[in-house]
């Protein structure tokens, strides 16, 4: 099964001011949901902004991401598949 890379925007009011323990609890909840779903989804990392998180996941498809959102209780307001990546070294060739 090939996993594709996605960015999930989650609207979570005031998440940027959440205390470390709240973020720790959120990560635990997410991990528990991932364990229930199995190998068709993996959490890579998340970026926390003021009222949103931007989460990078590897997943079989968008439906698996929606299932994770349902189980975890965290919204998946926008799901975008990443087609390619570039960085500063891309300019070199």
N, C-alpha and C positions, 0 to 999 in steps of 0.2 A: 504494500500500500504506500503510495507516494503522498507525502504530506506537502501541502502548499502553505506559503507564508501569508498571513493576514494581519492587518491592523484593525483593532476594535476600539471605537470611541464609546466610552461609557460616561454618560452624564450623571455625575454624583455631586450634588451641591456641597460645597465647603470641604471637599476631599483634600484639597491642598493644605488645609489647616488641621487635618486629622493628626492625632498623637500617634507616636510609634506603636503603642499597644493596639490601637484601632487598625492600623495598617497590617500589623502582625496577624490579627484576628481575620482580616479580610483575606490575606494570603492563605491562611489555614483553611478558610471556607472554600476558596478557589481550588486548593489542592485536593480537598475532599471530593469536590465535584469532579475533578479530573480523574481521580482514582475510580470513581463509579463508571465513568465513560470508557476508560481504557486507552489503548495505544493510538486511537485515531485522532488524538488532540494532545498538544504539548504547549505549555506556557513558557515563553522565552523571557520576556521582561515587560515591565510597565513603566510608563512615564506619568507622573502625577502633576497635574496642573491645578489651577484654582478650583474649578468646578467640573473637571473631567479627568479621566485617565485615558491614556492611549496605550493599549495593550498589544504586544506582538505575540502572536500564536502561530504554531504550525498545526494545521488541521487538514483532514481529508477533504472537507467541504464546509460551506457556510452553515449547513444544517447542524453539524456537530457543534459549531460555535454557539448556535442558538440553543441547543440542548444544554450546553454548559451554563449559559446565561439563565436558563429556566431552573436548573438544579441549584446553582449557586445563589440565585436571587440578585445577581448583578446585571444591570441592563446591557444590552448590546445595541446601542442606538444607531451605530453605523458600522458596517463591516466592509472593509476594502481589501481586496486581494493585492498583494505586492507582486508585480510582474518582474521587476528587475531592481537592482540596487546599484547606485553609483556613489563614489566618494571622491575626495580630492585626487587620489591616484588615478582615477579614470582619465584625467586629462593627459596622462603620460602614455597612454596607448591602449 
